[in-house]
Amino acid sequence: MHTTLRDTEAFLSFLQAEWLKWPAGPLLITAQGAGTVLGLTGLAFETPYRASTGFVLAKDAWGSGFASEALDAVVNLAAALGVRRLYACCHVQHQRSIRVLERCGFRREGTLLKHTVFPNLGVPEPQDVYCYARVRGDPAVI
């Protein structure tokens, strides 16, 4: 969570560094036409063939198909860049994110216990997440 200008500047520096190091990085989700920023998605590379993704949307953009559309675009970008394993994690209780991941061809691989802190939940302890992945060559992936 950004509570100071310094927090935001550090975040922007991180975003820029990702784009300098890899062929893609964080991406804004915007409303077509209006250009209103709705959230963030993108690719976080670990190796040239493995990356993670995810999406964060403003609450008033939930349920409008933006997450599915953004995730589909990132899946296509990852494939074009030669990513063989694309994965995402989501809170075990966030049913909307689970449905988006499954609708976009991700398969649940397991549960990671006490893995991620979600500042928006106001809980300082790491929470359990499901790990989903799309693996090139997996016959179950569309």
N, C-alpha and C positions, 0 to 999 in steps of 0.2 A: 504494500500500500504506500502511496506517495503522500507523505505528510509535509515535505519541504521541497523547495525548488531544487536543492541538492539531490534529493531522491529522484526527481524527474530527470535531471541532467545525467545522473549515473545510469538510469534506465535507457535514455536515448543513446548514450555512449555504448552501452552493451549492444543495443540493436544495430548500430552502425558497425561495430566490430564483427558481428555475425555476418553481415553482408560483405565485409572485406575478406573474411576468411573462407566463406563457402559460396557455392553458386546461387544460393537463395537463403532467405532468412525470414524474419518476422514480416507479416503483411497486415495492413489495415483492412477491416471489413467496412465497406461503405454502402450507403443506399444509392442505387443506380439513379442517375439524373441529379438528385439533390446533392450528392457527395457527402452527406452527413456521416460522420464516423460512428459506426455501430459497435465496433469491437476490434479484436485482434486475433489473428491466426498465423499460420506460416509453418516453416520447417526449422527444426533445431537439429543440425547434423552432429553425429557422433563420429562417423567415419564417412567416406564417400558413398557407401552403400547402405548405411543405416541412419535413420533420422526419426525424431519424434515430432508429433504435431498435437494440436489441440485448438480450442477456440474459447474465447471469452466474449460474451455479448452483454451490452447494456440490457437491463431487465425489461425495458419497454420494447426491445427487439425480439424477445423470446416468442416462440410459437409462430413466427412468420416465414420460416423456411430459410432464413439467412445462414444458420449454422450448417445445414445440409448442403446448401449451395457453396458455401466457403470451403467446407471439408471436401466436397467433390472436386473443386478446383485445385486444392492442395494435393489430393491424391493423384490427379492428372499431372501436376507439376512434378511431383516426386517420381512418377513413372518416367516422365520425359528426361529427368536428370539421372536416371539409372539407379534410383533407390530400390534396394531389394527387400528391405524390411522397414516398414513404416508403422510406428506404434503410437498409442495415445493412452493416457490414464485419466480416469474420472472418478469422482467421489462415488462410493458404493450406493449412496442414497439418491443420486441425481438421475432420476429416471429419464428425463428429457435428453440428457447427454448420452445415456446408454442407448436410447432409441436411435439417436442420430448416428452414433458410431456403428451400430448394427445395420442400419439402413444403408450406410455407405460402404458396406462390405467388410467391416472389421470384425474379427472373432475374438471373444473373450479368452484370454490365456490363463488368467488367474487373478488372485487377490494379493496385493502388496500391503502388508500390515504396517500401520503407523508410518506411512510413506511421505505424505505431503501436507504441508500447512496451507490452509485456505484462509487468507486474511479476510476475505469477505464474509466468512462465517463467524468471525469474532472469537474463534477458539484458538488459543496459542499452540495447542498440542498437534502433532502430525496425525492425520486421519488416514483410515484405510481407503485404498483405491482399487478399482479394477484396472487391469492392464489388457488393452485390446491391441490387435495387430493385423496388418495386411502384409502378407509375405508373397512376393512374386513367385509364381510357380505352384502355389498352394491351390489344388483343384477345387477347394471349397470357396475360394475367393472369386467373385464374379469379375 
